[in-house]
Amino acid sequence: MNERRRNPELAHGDSRHGADNWFRSSATKQYTVTFKNIFEMQLAANVFVPQEPAEQALPALIIGAPIGAVKEQAANLYAIKMAEYGFVTLTFDQSAWGNSNGALRNAIAPTLYAENFSAAVDYLTTLDLVDNRRIGVLAISSAGGFALNALKLEVRIKALATINLIDLGAIARQKRTELGGNVMLNETAQLRTLEIAGQSTSYTQGVPEAIDSNATTIDREFYDFYRTQRGAANTTTHPTRTTFTKLLNFYPLRDLDTITERALLFVTGAQAWSRHFSETAFASVTTSKQLLTVPAAGHVDLYDRTTLIPFETLNQFFTANL
């Protein structure tokens, strides 16, 4: 990863406000591990622990990366920073992404994504260093939706903080409306027929590979992180076109009143285009909850801009609730 960061052929991303996706700390130790979900699919993960040995079991946090990203994009930064506060932290590649197993690479599978948070809890309970009663989740962007679905069923997760939460199901349904009729479903059906007959797998662009004068503000924002050395980690954000429609049945912001006896913190940027998702979720939750709006922050700003990310508030929230 560091070699890619130094590659002179890659354009420099916007590094204002302390953008530091590749942050490392001498105060933490990192371990590369694997674990399996309930379906026996192997997940690639990193575990970060404080450099100084603990005299007692520690609270642990699972850090969820945005959909299409790998653990090296935003998640590791949060994991290292929270490990500096004394948490055991774990980042992982979702099934079919990065170094995790999954035969259809870059497949979108919301139910499986949520299950993998439970699988991460399973793994943490096997570590003597972790206090099984004090496990939380910190989910970035679209991972917040998958984590919320996990929280509805997974009572071992005692607290959840989301960072610029996105409801991808709502976005997919809006796209279907814009296209009209069954255009999206018909295209998926046709592609599945062609691909089972031998045509190569078709992928969406996800994030633009190049920016021109017609690019939207959101396109530019994501391009700056995923397509420059600011956050580049191999080639990501290219989901399969045949699985995008799986998001149409994904409703993470429904039934949030069923989440009880857990604490939730919704962090959003004041200038984030996604801000309304956090505000909607906050209004729907009936358990202990907080909403934090970060001044002058957009959506991707909270992926890696260390001077904007409220790490101290996150530490206080998880310390109080784990």
N, C-alpha and C positions, 0 to 999 in steps of 0.2 A: 504494500500500500504506500509506503513512504517513497518507493521508487517512482510510483505513478505521480505522487505529489511533486516530485522534483523534475518530472519530464518537461523540458522546455517547449515541447510541441503542444502542450495543453495550455489553454488560455487561463489566466489567473481569474478566479472568481472575486466577487466583491468582498473584501476583507474588513470593511468598516464595522465598527461596534464590536471589535474583538472576535470576528468569526474564526473559530479554531476547531474544526471538525476532527482534526488529527491530534488533539490534545493528549499528552502523556503525563504521568505523574510518578515521581520517585516515592511518593507516599503510599502507593498501591502496588499490588502484585496481580498479574494476569495469568490465567490458566485457560488453555484450549480444551474443551470437553465435548462430549456428545451424550445425548440421551434419547430415549424413544418415547413417542406418544402412545396412547392407548391402542392405536392401530399398528403398532410395531414399526412405524416409520421413524428413521433416525434423523435427529436434528443436530445441526452444528451450533456450538455455543461458546461463549467466553464467560468466565467467572472472574470477577475482580474482588479482591479482599484488601483490607488495610495492611500496610507493610508490617506494622507492629503486631505480634501475635496477641490474640484476645484471651483473656482469662475466663471468659464465659461465652455461651452461645450468643450470636449476634442476630439482630433483625436483618431481613433480606428483602431485596427489591428485584423484581423482574422488569426489565426495560424493553418495551415494545417499539420496534422501528416502524416507520411508515410503510404502507403497502408498496411493493416494488423495490423497496430499499433493502439493503443488507445491514447486518449488525454494525458494520464499520461506518455506516452513514447515520449520524446523529446519536444512535443508541449507545455506542461505546463512550462517547463524550459524556453523556448523562451518567452512565454507569461508573466511570472513573471519578467524576466529581462527587457522586453520592458515596462511593467507597471511601473517599477522603474524609467524609463525615463519620465513618465507622460502620457503614452497612456492607453486607455481602451483596454483590449485585451480579445479575446474570443477563446477558444479551443473547439473542439467537436469531438464526435465519429461519424464516417461515418455510414450511414444507414446499418443495419444488423451487425454492429460491436459494441463491448463494451456494453454500456447501451442504445444505440439507437435502435429504432424499426426496424423491418425487419424480415419477417417470415423465409426466407431462410438464416440462420445465416452464416456470413462470405462470403456472395455473392460478386462477383466482378461486379460492375456496373458503368463503366466510366461516362456515361451521367448523372446518378443520383449523382455521386460524385461531378461533376461540378455544378449541380443544387444546391447542399447543400451549396456551397459558396454563391450563391445568397440568399439562405434562411437565412444564417448567416447575410448577409447584411440587409435583411428584419428585422431580430430581432434587430440588433443594431440601426436601425432607430426608434425603439420604445422607446429607452432609452433617457431620457432627458439629461443625462450626455454626450451623444455622439453628435458631430457635424457631421450631415449627409453628409456634403460636403467633409469630410476628413476621408474617410474609405479606408484602404489598406489591402493587404493580404501578409503574410509571409508564404511560403509553403516549407516544408521540404521533400527532396528526391522525391518520386513518386507523392506526393501531388502537386509538381510543375507542372506536366503535367495536372492534373485536374484543377488546378488554371489557367493555361494558356488558357485552353478551356473555362473556365468561363469568363475570361477577354475578350475573343473575342466577347462575347454577353452582358456582364454586365458592363455598363458604369459607374455605381455607384462606382466601384472599381477604385480608382484614381492612385494607385501605387502597384506594385508587386515586391517582392524580393523572389527569389528561392534559396534554400540551397541544393547544390549537386543534381540538377535536374536530374530526370530519365524519359525517354520515355518508359513506360512499353509496349506500342504497338510495338515498334521496337524490344524489347526483346522477346515478344511473337512470333512475326513473324520470328525472328531468330531461336527460338526453333522449330517452325513448319518446317523450312527448314532443320534443323539438323535431325529431325525425318524422314523427307521425305514423299512425297505424302500427303495423307489425314489421316495419322495416328492419329494426334491429333483430327481432326474432327470426325473420326470414333469412337474413344474412347469416346468422349463426347456424341455422338449420342447413343451409346450402354448404357452408364451410365444413360442417361435421361430415356431411355426405362425401364431399371431395376428399377430406383428409383421411377418412376410413378407407377410401379407395386408393390411397397412396400419395395424394398431394402433400407436400411438406407443410408443417405447421405454420399458421399465419399469426403474426404478432402485431399488436398495436404499437404506435409510437410512444405512448405514455407521456413522455416529455420530449419536446422538439429537439432534434439533433442539430438544428441550426436556427438562428434568429434572423428575421428580416423585418422590414418596416410594417408588415401586417401582424406581427406577433402581439398577443395580448399582454397586459401587465402581468397576469398570472403565469402565462407561458414564460415570460422573461424571468420571473421570480424563481420558478422551478429550474429553468435552464441554468441559471447562475449557480445553483447548488449541484445539480446532478450531471451537468455536461461540462463542467470546468473542474480544475483540480481542487476547488474549494471543498467539494464533497464526493468527487468521483471515486468509485470503488468498482472497477470492472464496468460492465455495461448493465445497467439496471433500469427499472421502470419500463419494461417491455412485456406486458402481460399478453397471454394468448387471447386472440379475438373470440374463440369459441367459448371461453369461460367468463367473459365480461358480463354476460346476461345473468350469471349466478347472483350478481349484486341486486337484481330486481326484486328478489325475495328477502333482502337483507334489511331489517328494521331495528337497528341497535338502540334507537331512542324511544322505542315502545316499552311498556311495562317496567319503566325505571322505578315505579313505586313498589315493585316487588323486592327491591334491594333494601334490606333492613340491617341494622346493627353493624354497618360498615360506614367508614367515612370517605367522602369524595371531595376532591379539589379539582376545579376546572380552571385551567390557566389559559388565557387567550390574549392575543395582541390587540391593542386598541385599534390598530389599522389593518388587522387581518381580515381578508375576504371571508374567512371561515368563522368569524366571531359568533355569528348567529347560532351555530351548532352548539357551542358551549353554553350560550345563554338559554337556549331551548332545553338542553339537558338539565341545567341547573334548576330551572323552573319546575321540571318534572320530578326531580328526586325529592323524596320525603324524609330520607335519613339525614344524618349529620352531613352538612355540605358547605362548601365555600366556593366563591367565584372570584378569581383574581384577574384583573385586566392590566396588562403591562403597557405603560405609556410608550408611544412612538415605535411599537413593535408590529411588524406585519406577520404573515404566516410563517414563511421559511426563516425569518429572523430568529425564531425560537428553536430552530434546529441546531444552531451552532454558534450563535453570537453570545459569547460568554458574559459580556457586560450587560446584556438584556435579560438573559435567562435568570429567573429568581431562585437560584439554587438554595439560598439560605431559607427562603420561605418553604421550599420543598423539604428541606431538612427538618424544619420545625413541624411541618404537617405530619411527616412520617414518624418523627420521634414521639409526637403526642399521641398518635393513633396506632402505633405498633408496639 
